């Protein structure tokens, strides 16, 4: 996305900016427009105002051009500055006080042979933002431009889901399953995960349906509804409306509905595995009854087991995210070929 106040960069996975509450002259990054976010449940409204998987991207006009980017965050946080697919040695700390980073193309990347990194051009500077805290951009100065399409992946992958999709227990944004899947398939990712609040809200489905800038989607439906007080019938009604809204608007695009990943009811003593399975069966039925040739089910239980999870036996850690990313990429590649 190109915004009028930042014409020399692109803001990826950003729908709009609004004034930051914590710092003067900062533009807070939102993944959804505020008028859509306000129609979601209260927690989802908050989550999409965080820059999970969002990026600020630019290409210096010359290798020795110095670009200054000033950022702040609602609280203590980190940002990682990639060049193409090359990650930084360590993250940069950011917080409520604006921080200015000065960058130019790293010396060795200036001499890099072509073809080493074929997902992003190595001269594309990418600021990768985390799930928390909220982030604002204050200023970008220097001789740079937004990346050209030829410098970016050809395919855009949109993912909707819960905190698992947002990568709540992964060590960094680039290690969650959405990022890992995109990297494996040489795609660009749009992350619409909503931690604790992926209730298949219809306004979210309508927003995804209205967008024409994605090629493949996964809809992870939805551990948040299974481990809260939603009945199976309510889940099925909401999930069906969500899936149909997206699928009907994009009849020629591959859309995968992911059933519940394995989690604690499946494996702990006294867990309600029968309820978890009922939620999975509902997703299968929704897809089976929807007339869309490229809508299909991927079983979450086929993508990982709980051995790579955090101790809550709900959120995949880095090992679980690696399993999901690798196996999901393989399933999508097999289906889309």
N, C-alpha and C positions, 0 to 999 in steps of 0.2 A: 504494500500500500504506500502511495506517495501522498503526503500531506503538504498543504501549502506552506506551512511554517518550516518544513524540513525537505526542501526540494532536492538537496544533494544526497539524500539517503533514501532507502526504502525501509518501511516498518512492516516486517513479516508477522503474520498471525496477530495483527493489531487492526481493530475495526475503527477506533477513534481515540482521540486524546481529550482529556478534560483537565482543568487546573488541579494540581496536586494540593492536597490539604495540608501537607507537612512542610512545604517549601515554596517560597515565592518564585514565580516565573518557571515553575516546573510543569511539564505536560505529562500527566499520568496515562499510562498505556492500558487500554481496555481491549480485551479479546472480542467482546460484543458491544454493539452500540448500547448506550445507557437506556434508550427507550425500549429495547428488547430485553435487556438484563432485568429491568424493573418488573417485567411480566413473569419472571421465573420465581421459583420458591426463594425464600429469603437467603438461604445459604448459597444457592447457586448464583443469585444476583451478586453476592460478594465475590464468589470465586472467579467469575468471568471478568471481574475488574482487576484481576491479578494477571501478570504477564507470563503465565506458564507456557514455555516453548516459544515465546515471542522472541523476535530478533530485530536488532537494528543492523542494517547491512549497507556497505558502501564499497566502492573501488577507488583507490587513489588514482588521480590522473597521471602521476608519474611515481616511480618506485620510491623516490626520496621525498615525495610530498609529505608534510606533516599534517595530520588531521587531529583536531582536538574535539573530544566528545565529553560533554558534562552531563552527569547523571546524579540522581539521588534515589533513595528508597525510604519507604515508610518506617522501617526499622533496620537493624543490622542485617546485612545480606551480602551476597556475592554475585558477580557477573564473570563469565568466562568469554574471553575474546579469542575466537578462532580465526584462522586465515584459511578459507576454503574448509577442508576437512581436518586441518592441522590444529590440534588443541594447544592451549597455553600450558606453560610449565606449572602454573598455579593460578587459582582464581584471584580476582581483584575484589577487595572488600569495598562495599558501598553502604551508605546510611543516610540519615536525614540531612546531613550537611552535604551540599553538592560537591562531587569529586570530578576532576577533569583528567581524562586519560589522553596522552599524546601518542599517536601511532603513525608508523610508516611501514611499508612492506619489509618484513624481516630479511636480513642480508642473504641467508641461504635460499630462501624462497625466490629471491630475485634471479638466482642462477639455476633454478630447478628445471630439469628436463620436462618437456611437455608430456602429458599423458599419465603423470604419476597419480593425480587425483582427478578422477573424471566425473565426480558428482557435483562439486562446486569448483569453479576456477580458484586456484590458490591465492589470487589477488582480491578475492571477495572477502572483506573483513566482516565478521559476523559476531555481534554481541549477543550471547545466549543468556536469556534471563530465566531465573528459577521460579519455582512454584510460589515461594514467599521470599521476601515481602513484596508488596506492591512497589512499582518502579516508575520513575518519571525521567524524561529527557528534558534538559535545560537548554542545550545549545550544541550545534555542530558547526565547526569552522575548519577551513582548509580546502584545498583543491581536490574535490572528490565528486563522484557521481553515483547514482543508483546502479546496481548490477544490470547488465543486459540479459535478456532471456537465455542467450547462448552460454552465459556464465553460470547458469543455475540448472537444477534438474528439470527434465522434461515433464515428469509426472508429479502431481500433487496429491498427497494422501491425507484425508481428513479422518480424525479419530474422535469419537464421542464416547464418554464413559465416566467412571467414578474416579476416586483418588488413585486407583491403580493406573488408570489412563494418565492422570496428571503426574504420576511417578512419585507418590508421597514418600515411599520408603527407599527409593533409589538415591544414590549418593549425589547425583547431579542430573540436570535436565537431559543431557546427551546420553544418559545411561538408562532412561526409562524405556519401556517396550515400544512405544510409538517411535522414539528416535532411533532405536536399534532396528526396528523393522524398516524404517525409511532408509537408513544407511545401507542395510543389506540389499535392498532393491534399487538403490540409487535414486530414491524419491525425495521430495520435499514434504515436510510434515506440517499439518495444521492441527494443533491439539486443542480440543474442546472438552477436555476432562473437567468434571465438577466434583471436587472432593466432598464426600458425605452427602451429596445433593443431586445425584444423577437420577432424577425421578421421572425421566421421559416427559418433561414438560413440553407441551405442544408448541409454545412460542420458540423454543430452541429448535425443534424439528422444522418449523416454518422458516426460521432463519437459515438453517443449513440447506433447505430445499431451494431457497431463493438465490443462494450463491451459485455461481457458474464457474468458479475458479478452482475446482477440485476434480480429480479424475477417478479416484477410488476412495471408498469410505469403509470404516469399520464402526459398528455400533455395539458397544459392550453393555448389555442389558441384563439386570443391573443389580449388583450386590447391595447397593444402597437401599433398594426397595425390599430385597430379601431379608436383610438383617435389621430392618425396622418394622413398623407396624402395618405395612401394606399387605392386603390379602392377595392371594394368587389371582383372583378374579380382577381386582383393581389393577394389578400389575399388567395382566394380559390386555386389559382395555386400553391402558395408557401406552403400553409398548406397541400395540397394534396400530394405534393412531400415529404414533411417532414414526414407525417403520413405513407405513403406507404413505405418509406425507412426504418423506424423503424419496422413497422409491418411485412414487407416481410422478414426481417432478423431474426425475432423472432415469428414464426407462432404459437408457443405453449405457449406464455406468455400473460397474461392479460394486456391490454393496454387501458386505459380510456382517451378519448378526452373530456376535460372539455370546454364547451362553455363559452362565456363571463360571468364573474360574474356581478351581477347588479352594475351599476355605474351611474354617473351623467346624461348621456343622457336619461336614463330610468325614471328619477324622477324629473328633474328640468324643470322649465318653459322654453320653447324654445329648449329643448334638442332634439337631433335627435334619438328618440327611434327606428324609422324605420331602420336607418342604423345599429344600434346595433343589431337589430333582424336579419338583413340580414347576418351579420357575424355569428350569432348563427346558422342560417339555413344552411350556407355554411358548417360548421363543421358536421352537421347532414347528409348532402348529401355526403360528403367525406366518412364518416364511412359507410353509407348505400351502397355505391358503391365499397367498398373495401372488397375483399374476405379474411377475417381473422376471424375465429370463436370466438376469444376472444378479438376483438376490439369492443369497445362500447362507447356510449356517456353518459356523466353525465352532466346534465344541471347546469351551474353555478348559475342560478337563483333559483335552488332548494336547494342550499347549504347555502345561507345566504340572508339577505336583507341589505339595506344600513344603518340601525339604529346603527350598531356596527362599522361604518367607522370613519375615520378621517374627518376633516372638508372639505377636498377637494372632498369628496363624490366619491373617486376613490380607496383609499387604505383602506382595513379593518384594524381597530385597534385591540387591544387584544380581545375585545368582538366578533368582526367579525371573527377573526382568530379562536376563540374557536368554533363558529358556523360551519365554514367551516370544521375544523378538525373533529369535532364530526360527522357531516353529511356525509362527504366524507368517513370516516372510516366505517360508517354503510353501505354506498352504495357499497364500495369495498368488504366488508365482505360478503354481500348478494350475490354479483356477483361471487365471487371466491369460495364460499363454494360448 
